[in-house]
Structures are given as C-alpha cells and as structure tokens.
Amino acid sequence: MISRRNFLAASAVFPTLSYLSWTSAFAATPKNVLVVAMQLDNMTSLDPHEGFESVGAEICGNMYHKLVAPNLEDPDKVDPQIAESWTASEDGKTFTFKIRKGLKFSSGAPVTAEDCAFSLQRAVKLNKSPAFIITQFGFNADNAETAITAPDADTVVLKTENPTALGLLLYCLSANVGAIIEKKAALDHAEGDDLGNAWLRQNSAGSGEFMLKIWRASDSVVLLKNPNGDYKGNIERIIMRHIVDPSSQLLMLKQGDVDIARNLLTEQLKGLEGDDSIKLMQKSTASIMLMSLNQAVEKLQNPKVWEAFKWAVGYHAMQKNIVPMTYVVHQAIVPEGLPGAYNENPFEQDLEKAKALLAEAGYPDGFEIEIDHYSAPPYPDIAQAIQADLGKIGIKVTLLAAENRQVLTKMRARKHQVALSSWGTDYFDPNSNVDVFCINHDNSDDATTRPFCWRSHFQDDKIAKMAEDARDEPDPETRIKKYVELQKYYMNNSPFVVMMQSSVVAAMRPNVEGVRLGTLPDSHSYAGTSKA
C-alpha cells in the first residue's frame, strides 16, 4: 500500500506519476500541495511576452515579477516590485528606475538591470500580441536597444518618443508583457533569432514565487515553489487541473479532491451560500457586458434612440435574477477596480421615459431590430431579458445567437445592427478601454486602426479629444479626474449600453488561506497562500 509520504517522494522523482492520478485515494489533498480545478483550454503560450489569454496571464503573473505591480487595495496606486524607485524627467520623455537588490531568478542568478532592459527590449522585438502595450510609447525593433538601456547594474532608463504620463507608463509596465525574464536562460535556449520564445512557451525563467514544472495542454499545469523566491508559505506545489464541467468541479471540491474550484456558475454558487464547509471569494474583474448600436443603421443614429435603449433595460433585475453571483451592475466603460473608474450607475429602467425618447426621435411606434449575441451562458438569458424590455417600448427584437468568434467576426466586419458582447481590459490603466471606445480618427471601412468604436461606425471628435487629454495629462490626480468626467459624458453621449461587469469567484476549502483575486487575470495571486 502506498503511503502519502511515499507517494510525495515518488512524485518528486517521477513527475508524470503526479498527484493528478491519485486524488480519489486520499480524499483530502496534502498540506503542501494546492490543487485547483479550472478551465485551462484557452492558453497558447506561457511566454509572458507572447501569451495574451486570461489563464496564461494568471499563471505568468505567479512566475514573473515586473518593475512595478498594481496595488490590489488602491487601484490609483502602483507598488514597487523589481524597481524600488523611479523618476521622470521634466519633459516627460525619460524615465529612470532603480532596481531592488537581493532578488533572484529561480535559477539562483541575481536579477539585474541588464535583465530588465533585455526583457523589455525582447517584448518589443518579438512584437507578439501584447507588445502594443509597450510599443505605444514609440519603441520598435530598430530603437529598442538605444531607447531601453541599463547604464549600470542597478539602473534602467526608458526614453519614450513623446511626452508620456508617468501613470500610464507605470500601469503598462505592470502588465505581463513587462515581465522580467533571465537574459541568460532565454538566450541559452534561443532557436535562431527567437530570443528563447519556443522554449519559454513551456518553461519559465522568472523571479516570481513559483516556477513552471510542466504544462500539458487542456490537461494540467504544475507549478513548483521557486526555491530562490520570496514565497514564505507551506505550498510546495500547485496543481491546476483542467476540469471543464462546473458541476464536476463542485463535486471534486466537496469531496476534498481539489482545494479550489474556479469556474462555478451561479446555479452551483447559490447552493453554497450558508455552507460552512466551503469559502467563497468574489472579485469584480475588468470585463464589461454591453450592447453596441451600429451607427450605419439609420434608425440607430439618433442620440434619443441611444437614450431610449439605456432607460429601457432592467439592469438590476437581470443581475439579480440571472447572474447574481457572477456579474454586478456597471454602466461606465472603465471597469470598477481600475484606476479612474466611475462607479455610479445613473440608468434605471424607466419605460415611460424610454417611450418618450423614442417618440422624440421619430419612432412613436418603435421599430424592428436584430441583436447578435454569444450563444454561451449567460448571454442567451440576458438577450431574452433585453428582448422583453425593449418590446415594452415598441422595439421588436429578433435574436441571433452564435459562437463568440462568429459574433466578433460580424462586428469586425461592421455588419451587425445591435450586438450584445463583452470587452476585456488589456492592461491596468483607464486608457486601455478609453482608447478603443473613444478614439477613432479614421471611420472608413479600410482604416488602418480599427478600435472597438470603429466596429459600430462611431466617431466623435469631442470624445476623442477628451480621451487624448486624459491620456496625456502629466498630473496623476488631474488625469484621474479627467477620466471620470469623460466617462460621465460618454455614457450619455454614445451608442454603447454598458450594463454589467463580470466577477470571478473562487470556491475554496476552509483550510486554504491567502489566495488573492485581482481585477485583471495577471493579478490573481497565490503568493500569500497557505494551507492549514
């Protein structure tokens, strides 16, 4: 008979005979192993300068440090991480970071300014999906090595093309694309000129609390404690198991086969309320659900129609009756939890007001319209509720359900009438959403830049100017105020009906402590986790 002690010793030698195969024999997971049930099938790479999916971002966030990190308590602040301090030049174009001493990569090598400069240069040169977060400051493959430098062992200097708000730069550097990797490890495993990209897709070279042991696509991820990192808890190994079905996740959690379930739906979560054997942690995340009214459709062009939609929707009834545990009402384009978010919700369902607005717009008897929406839950139920609400003011809705990619393809082709979809924030700054919702300088079908508002043919010079002024404002407090004022104006003067913001919920065994959920996936942290 295999004992737990013998099993753990064996699994350290033969990682393929992992804890994954033996949970049912033990009922409760070992104290030094954290087992997480979650959906893992949306990852393509664990190279932090390439991967851009939510689960991969979470994993990379636990393996890599950045120069700075978002403050999880106050979204208007950033915390030092690898950098211990920073300064900006008077012209807003040169930024100097001093590196904290004593940090080590998982290999045991010290973290140096040279590693930091190389990592940021690498992100620019690779030019993968998340690179725009850094290249928006004027960095490119030709100037990366002169614009991003390490003049000495403790200093990193960034020189931007144009004057840049310090807050914007810091928040962008806190994204995974700003992850600092070990230069030697990357170059030792380089294939041609890939700067170690092929190797880092399934290996790690960071200074975070954990490091990658193995990733089996659509099966499992195993992280080990970084022996040279800052982690102080008793977890030696984190095992993430790909469990698609939320009901199966719940069953495994109740049986003790896993410590955390990450993808439970409202129906499972409701059943756990009042259950002392399971703890629930909830955090609003930076993803908003909204309707987009295409301005190529004549009957949707009148601002009074925009207002009618916004006053017809029963926001709170939908949230309470359909998604009480997984969404919260939110009506601004910057999600709660990000710096500069406007968290007031001025729109309530007022059918008489909505009818009057439609009449003012020239549609006293309403009109017919099509709404495209995702076919995955909870969108069909939300769409039906919208259909019923709009029907009460004379708007007859035909619902068109399709897979996410089909709805997005139609929107990108500008062929929708109204689309019910979602938008996720790319980095921890209000500009991430404001830029794509507000700035559209070329509204032609063959435009080079095609932001989210372009998809619905929306262009407003005043809103674009407000967005650019907020983005470039050098004073941090004034910058936040400008973003708040922009959102107040936008929600009343745009054809986008922002309705709700998603929440992530972790259901945990009562002996698990210290898990942190963040507004963005790369802030979901196990750095302080332990098990009793």
C-alpha positions in Angstrom: 0.0 0.0 0.0 1.4 3.4 -1.0 1.5 5.9 1.9 1.1 9.6 1.3 4.7 10.2 2.4 6.0 7.6 -0.1 3.7 9.0 -2.8 5.1 12.5 -2.4 8.6 11.3 -2.5 7.9 9.3 -5.6 6.1 12.1 -7.4 9.1 14.3 -6.9 11.3 11.8 -8.8 8.6 10.8 -11.4 6.6 13.9 -12.1 4.4 12.1 -14.6 3.1 10.0 -11.8 1.7 13.1 -10.2 -0.9 13.8 -7.6 -3.3 14.2 -10.5 -3.8 10.4 -10.8 -4.3 9.7 -7.1 -6.7 12.2 -5.6 -9.5 9.8 -5.1 -7.3 7.6 -3.0 -6.5 10.3 -0.5 -9.8 12.3 -0.2 -8.0 15.3 1.3 -5.1 16.9 -0.6 -1.7 17.1 1.1 -0.9 20.3 3.1 2.0 21.2 0.9 0.1 20.7 -2.4 -2.6 23.1 -3.6 -5.0 21.6 -6.2 -7.1 23.9 -8.3 -9.9 22.8 -10.7 -10.3 25.2 -13.5 -10.7 25.5 -17.3 -7.3 25.6 -18.9 -8.0 25.3 -22.6 -7.6 28.9 -23.6 -3.7 29.1 -23.4 -1.4 29.2 -26.3 1.9 30.2 -24.7 3.4 30.7 -21.2 6.0 33.1 -22.6 4.8 36.3 -20.9 5.9 38.4 -23.9 3.6 36.3 -26.2 0.7 34.8 -24.3 -2.4 37.1 -24.1 -5.1 34.8 -22.7 -6.6 35.1 -19.3 -5.5 31.8 -17.8 -2.0 32.0 -19.1 -1.8 35.6 -17.8 -2.7 34.3 -14.3 0.0 31.6 -14.4 2.7 34.0 -15.7 1.7 36.5 -13.0 2.7 34.0 -10.4 6.0 33.1 -12.1 7.3 36.5 -13.1 7.9 39.9 -11.5 7.7 43.2 -13.3 9.3 46.5 -12.5 6.1 47.6 -10.8 2.8 46.0 -9.9 -0.8 47.3 -9.3 -1.8 47.9 -5.8 -4.5 45.4 -5.0 -6.2 47.7 -2.4 -6.0 51.0 -4.1 -6.2 50.9 -7.9 -4.9 54.5 -8.2 -1.5 53.4 -7.0 1.3 51.2 -8.2 3.7 49.3 -6.0 7.4 48.7 -6.4 8.3 45.2 -7.3 11.7 44.8 -9.1 12.1 48.5 -9.2 12.4 50.2 -5.8 12.0 53.7 -7.1 11.5 55.7 -10.3 11.8 59.3 -11.6 10.6 61.1 -14.6 12.3 63.9 -16.5 10.7 67.4 -16.7 9.9 66.9 -20.4 8.1 63.5 -19.6 10.3 61.6 -22.0 13.0 59.9 -19.9 12.2 57.6 -17.0 14.8 56.1 -14.7 14.2 53.1 -12.5 16.4 51.9 -9.6 16.5 48.1 -9.2 16.0 46.4 -5.8 18.9 44.4 -4.7 18.7 40.8 -3.5 16.1 39.5 -5.9 17.0 36.2 -7.6 15.6 34.2 -10.5 14.5 30.6 -10.0 18.0 29.6 -11.3 19.6 31.4 -8.4 21.1 34.1 -10.6 20.6 37.7 -9.4 18.1 40.0 -11.1 20.0 42.8 -12.7 19.2 46.0 -14.6 20.6 44.2 -17.7 17.9 41.5 -17.4 15.3 44.2 -17.1 16.4 46.1 -20.1 16.8 42.9 -22.1 13.3 41.8 -21.2 11.6 45.0 -22.3 13.7 45.1 -25.5 12.7 41.4 -26.1 9.0 42.2 -25.8 9.3 44.9 -28.4 11.5 42.9 -30.8 9.2 39.8 -30.6 6.3 42.0 -31.4 3.7 39.4 -30.3 0.1 40.1 -29.4 0.6 42.1 -26.2 3.6 44.1 -27.5 1.4 47.1 -28.3 1.1 47.9 -24.6 4.8 48.9 -24.7 5.3 49.9 -28.3 2.6 52.6 -28.0 5.4 54.7 -26.4 7.4 54.7 -29.6 9.6 51.7 -29.0 10.3 49.4 -32.0 12.8 46.8 -33.1 15.2 49.4 -34.5 15.4 51.7 -31.5 14.7 49.2 -28.6 18.4 48.8 -27.6 19.0 52.6 -27.5 15.7 53.7 -26.0 15.7 51.0 -23.3 19.1 50.7 -21.6 20.8 49.7 -18.4 23.6 52.2 -17.8 24.7 50.4 -14.7 23.9 47.3 -12.7 21.2 49.0 -10.7 19.6 51.4 -13.2 17.1 51.0 -16.1 16.3 54.0 -18.4 13.4 54.3 -20.8 13.2 57.1 -23.3 9.8 57.5 -24.9 9.2 59.0 -28.3 6.7 61.7 -27.0 6.0 63.2 -23.6 4.3 60.5 -21.6 2.2 60.5 -18.4 4.1 58.6 -15.7 1.0 56.9 -14.5 0.2 55.5 -18.0 3.8 54.2 -18.4 3.8 52.5 -14.9 0.5 50.8 -15.4 1.6 49.5 -18.8 4.9 48.2 -17.3 2.8 46.3 -14.7 1.2 44.1 -17.4 2.6 40.7 -18.2 4.3 42.0 -21.3 6.5 43.9 -18.8 7.6 40.7 -17.1 11.3 40.4 -16.4 13.0 37.2 -17.5 16.5 35.9 -17.0 18.5 37.0 -20.1 21.0 34.1 -19.9 18.3 31.5 -19.7 16.4 32.9 -22.7 19.5 33.2 -24.9 20.9 29.8 -23.9 17.6 28.3 -25.2 17.2 30.5 -28.3 16.4 29.0 -31.6 17.7 31.2 -34.4 16.5 34.8 -33.6 13.5 33.8 -31.4 15.2 35.1 -28.2 14.1 31.8 -26.4 10.4 32.2 -27.4 9.9 28.5 -28.3 11.5 27.3 -25.1 9.7 29.8 -22.8 6.3 28.8 -24.2 6.6 25.7 -21.9 9.3 26.7 -19.4 9.9 29.6 -17.1 12.8 31.9 -16.2 11.4 34.3 -13.7 11.8 35.6 -10.2 8.2 35.1 -9.0 7.0 33.0 -6.2 6.5 29.9 -8.4 8.1 28.3 -11.4 6.8 26.0 -14.1 7.2 22.3 -13.8 5.0 21.1 -16.6 2.2 22.2 -18.8 0.1 19.6 -20.6 -2.3 21.4 -23.0 -6.0 21.0 -22.0 -5.0 18.7 -19.1 -2.9 20.3 -16.3 -0.3 22.8 -15.2 2.1 22.1 -12.3 3.9 25.0 -10.6 6.7 24.5 -8.1 7.8 26.8 -5.3 10.7 29.0 -6.5 13.5 28.0 -4.1 15.1 31.4 -4.6 11.9 33.5 -4.4 10.0 35.4 -1.8 7.2 32.9 -1.1 7.0 32.1 2.7 4.0 29.7 2.8 3.9 26.0 3.1 2.8 25.2 -0.5 5.5 23.3 -2.4 3.4 22.6 -5.5 0.4 24.0 -7.2 -1.5 21.6 -9.5 -4.1 23.1 -11.8 -6.4 20.5 -13.3 -8.4 21.1 -16.5 -12.0 20.4 -15.4 -14.4 21.7 -18.0 -17.7 20.9 -16.2 -18.6 23.3 -13.3 -20.7 20.5 -11.7 -17.7 18.2 -11.7 -15.5 21.0 -10.2 -18.1 21.4 -7.4 -18.3 17.7 -6.7 -14.5 17.4 -6.5 -14.3 20.4 -4.2 -16.9 18.9 -1.8 -15.1 15.5 -1.8 -11.8 17.2 -1.0 -10.2 16.1 -4.3 -9.4 19.7 -5.0 -8.8 22.7 -2.8 -10.2 25.4 -5.1 -12.8 25.5 -7.8 -12.6 28.4 -10.2 -15.4 28.1 -12.7 -18.6 27.5 -10.8 -21.7 29.1 -12.3 -24.5 30.9 -10.4 -26.5 27.7 -10.0 -23.6 26.0 -8.2 -22.7 29.1 -6.2 -26.2 29.7 -4.9 -26.1 26.2 -3.5 -23.0 27.0 -1.5 -24.4 30.0 0.3 -24.5 29.2 4.0 -22.3 26.1 3.5 -19.6 26.5 6.2 -17.5 23.8 4.6 -16.8 26.0 1.5 -15.5 29.6 1.4 -16.4 31.9 -1.4 -14.2 34.7 -2.6 -15.6 37.1 -5.2 -13.8 39.9 -7.1 -15.1 42.2 -9.9 -12.9 41.7 -13.0 -12.1 44.0 -15.9 -14.6 42.7 -18.4 -17.8 44.5 -19.2 -21.0 43.3 -20.9 -22.6 45.8 -23.3 -24.8 46.4 -26.3 -23.2 48.2 -29.4 -25.6 50.1 -31.6 -24.2 50.3 -35.1 -24.3 53.8 -36.5 -24.5 52.5 -40.1 -28.1 51.6 -39.3 -30.3 54.7 -39.8 -32.8 54.1 -37.1 -30.0 53.7 -34.5 -28.3 57.1 -35.4 -30.4 59.4 -33.2 -29.0 60.0 -29.7 -32.5 59.9 -28.4 -32.7 56.3 -29.5 -29.4 55.6 -27.6 -31.0 57.1 -24.5 -34.2 55.1 -25.0 -32.2 51.8 -25.0 -30.4 52.9 -21.9 -33.6 53.7 -20.0 -35.5 50.6 -21.2 -33.1 48.0 -19.8 -33.8 46.4 -16.4 -30.2 46.2 -15.2 -30.8 45.3 -11.6 -33.5 42.7 -12.4 -31.2 41.0 -14.9 -28.3 40.9 -12.4 -30.4 39.7 -9.5 -32.4 37.1 -11.4 -29.9 35.8 -14.0 -26.3 36.4 -12.8 -26.4 37.3 -9.1 -23.1 35.7 -8.3 -21.1 36.3 -11.4 -21.9 39.9 -12.5 -22.5 43.3 -11.0 -24.3 46.3 -12.5 -21.8 48.7 -14.0 -22.5 51.3 -16.6 -19.2 53.0 -17.4 -16.6 52.0 -19.9 -13.8 51.7 -17.3 -14.5 48.7 -15.1 -14.6 49.0 -11.3 -11.2 48.2 -9.8 -9.2 50.1 -12.4 -7.7 53.5 -11.7 -10.1 56.2 -12.7 -13.2 54.0 -12.8 -16.6 55.8 -12.5 -18.7 53.5 -10.4 -22.1 55.4 -10.3 -24.9 53.8 -12.2 -27.3 56.5 -13.2 -29.6 54.5 -15.5 -32.6 52.7 -14.1 -35.4 51.1 -16.0 -37.9 53.8 -16.8 -40.2 52.6 -19.6 -42.3 55.8 -19.9 -39.1 57.9 -20.2 -37.8 55.4 -22.8 -41.0 55.6 -24.8 -41.0 59.4 -24.8 -37.4 59.4 -26.0 -38.3 57.1 -28.9 -41.2 59.4 -29.8 -38.9 62.4 -29.8 -36.6 60.5 -32.1 -39.5 60.0 -34.6 -40.4 56.4 -33.6 -43.5 56.6 -31.5 -44.5 53.1 -32.6 -41.0 51.7 -32.2 -39.2 49.7 -34.9 -37.7 46.3 -35.6 -34.1 45.4 -34.9 -31.7 42.4 -34.8 -29.5 41.7 -31.8 -26.5 39.4 -32.3 -25.3 37.7 -29.1 -23.0 35.0 -27.8 -24.6 31.6 -27.5 -22.8 30.6 -24.3 -24.4 31.3 -20.9 -25.4 33.7 -19.6 -25.8 35.6 -22.9 -29.0 33.9 -24.2 -30.9 34.6 -20.9 -29.6 38.2 -20.9 -30.6 38.6 -24.5 -34.1 37.3 -23.9 -34.5 39.8 -21.0 -33.4 42.6 -23.2 -35.8 41.5 -25.9 -38.7 41.6 -23.4 -37.6 45.0 -22.1 -37.3 46.6 -25.5 -40.6 45.0 -26.6 -42.3 47.0 -23.8 -41.3 50.3 -25.5 -42.2 49.1 -29.0 -38.9 47.8 -30.3 -39.4 44.4 -31.7 -36.2 42.4 -31.4 -35.0 39.4 -33.4 -32.3 37.5 -31.5 -29.4 36.0 -33.5 -27.3 33.6 -31.3 -23.8 32.4 -32.4 -20.5 31.4 -31.1 -18.3 34.2 -29.7 -16.0 34.1 -32.7 -18.9 34.4 -35.1 -20.4 37.4 -33.3 -17.0 39.1 -33.1 -16.3 38.4 -36.8 -19.6 40.0 -37.8 -18.8 43.0 -35.6 -15.3 43.4 -37.0 -16.9 43.4 -40.5 -19.3 46.2 -39.2 -22.3 44.1 -40.3 -24.3 43.9 -37.0 -27.3 46.0 -36.1 -27.0 45.7 -32.3 -24.5 43.3 -30.8 -24.6 42.0 -27.2 -21.0 41.2 -26.4 -18.2 41.8 -23.9 -14.9 43.7 -23.8 -11.9 42.8 -21.6 -9.3 45.3 -20.5 -5.8 44.7 -21.8 -3.8 46.5 -19.1 -4.2 48.2 -15.8 -4.9 51.8 -16.9 -8.1 53.6 -17.9 -6.6 54.3 -21.3 -6.8 50.6 -22.1 -10.6 50.9 -22.5 -10.9 54.6 -23.2 -8.6 54.4 -26.2 -10.7 51.7 -28.0 -14.1 53.1 -27.1 -13.4 56.8 -27.8 -10.6 57.4 -30.3 -11.5 56.8 -33.9 -9.8 59.2 -36.3 -10.5 57.2 -39.4 -14.0 55.9 -39.8 -13.6 54.5 -43.3 -14.0 50.8 -44.0 -10.4 50.4 -44.9 -9.0 52.2 -41.9 -5.6 51.0 -40.7 -6.6 51.3 -37.0 -9.9 49.7 -36.1 -10.8 50.3 -32.4 -13.9 48.9 -30.8 -15.9 52.0 -31.5 -15.0 51.8 -35.2 -16.8 48.5 -35.4 -20.1 50.4 -34.8 -19.1 53.3 -37.1 -18.9 55.6 -34.0 -16.8 58.7 -34.3 -16.9 61.8 -32.1 -14.2 64.4 -32.2 -15.1 65.9 -28.8 -14.9 62.5 -27.1 -11.6 61.7 -28.8 -10.1 65.0 -27.7 -11.2 64.3 -24.1 -9.7 60.9 -24.2 -6.4 62.1 -25.5 -6.3 65.0 -23.0 -6.8 62.5 -20.1 -4.2 60.1 -21.5 -1.5 62.7 -21.8 -2.2 64.6 -18.5 1.0 64.6 -16.5 -0.5 65.2 -13.1 -1.8 61.9 -11.7 -4.8 63.3 -9.7 -5.9 65.6 -12.6 -5.5 62.7 -15.0 -7.9 60.5 -12.9 -10.4 63.4 -12.7 -10.4 63.8 -16.5 -11.1 60.1 -17.0 -14.1 60.3 -14.6 -15.5 63.3 -16.4 -15.0 61.6 -19.8 -17.0 58.5 -18.6 -19.9 60.7 -17.3 -20.1 62.4 -20.7 -19.6 59.2 -22.7 -22.4 57.2 -21.0 -24.9 59.9 -22.0 -23.5 60.6 -25.5 -22.5 57.3 -27.1 -24.4 54.4 -28.8 -23.0 51.9 -26.3 -25.2 50.5 -23.5 -22.8 49.3 -20.8 -24.8 47.0 -18.5 -22.7 44.8 -16.3 -19.2 43.8 -15.2 -18.2 40.3 -14.6 -17.0 38.8 -11.3 -14.6 35.9 -10.7 -15.4 33.6 -7.8 -13.0 31.2 -6.1 -14.7 28.5 -4.0 -12.3 27.1 -1.5 -11.9 24.5 1.2 -11.8 26.2 4.6 -8.2 25.4 5.3 -6.9 27.5 2.4 -5.8 31.0 3.2 -4.2 33.9 1.4 -5.5 33.5 -2.2 -5.8 36.9 -3.9 -8.1 37.7 -6.8 -7.3 40.7 -8.9 -9.2 43.0 -11.4 -7.0 41.6 -14.2 -6.1 37.9 -14.5 -2.4 38.5 -14.0 -3.2 39.8 -10.5 -4.8 36.5 -9.4 -2.1 35.6 -6.9 -1.0 32.6 -4.8 2.0 34.5 -3.4 0.5 34.6 0.1 -1.4 31.2 0.0 -1.0 28.6 2.7 -2.9 25.5 3.9 -3.7 24.6 7.5 
